[in-house]
């Protein structure tokens, strides 16, 4: 049962990572977890007591992925379209960092251009600064924050 913890943690990490993307939903067709963007699946996840498997579309890293011992072209003809399935037995510790890179690639391969543009825009803008109330109307000096620490130089676009 302790070995199953690796699979459980990996499944949770991959699911949470995939659901952070814009316009994603989760469904359970065929008793498998399917993460979709705008109704199109970009990640299949399945875990039982003995195994974790996932399938993703990898148009760029497909060859490198299927060369790994735990990965193979997906069945049902999906492998011809660049889908890869990775399987991990109960005692294995899945390489979660690499698998999240695969999820990223799959999302980008499946998501509509409009959704990808939203993703790129949100990453470029970063988190929105929180407005703070100021007691004086005098503007801050250039290069200093309210606390007096230096600001990072802004990139020119």
Secondary structure, 3 states (H helix, E strand, C coil): CHHHHHHHHHHHHHHHHHHCCCCEEEECHHHCEEEEECCEEEEEEEECCCEEEEEEECCCCHHHHHCCCCEEECCCCHHHHCEEEEEEECCCCCCHHHHHHHHHHHHHHHCCHHHHHHHHHHHHHCCCCCCCCCCCCCCCCCCECCCCCECCCCCCC
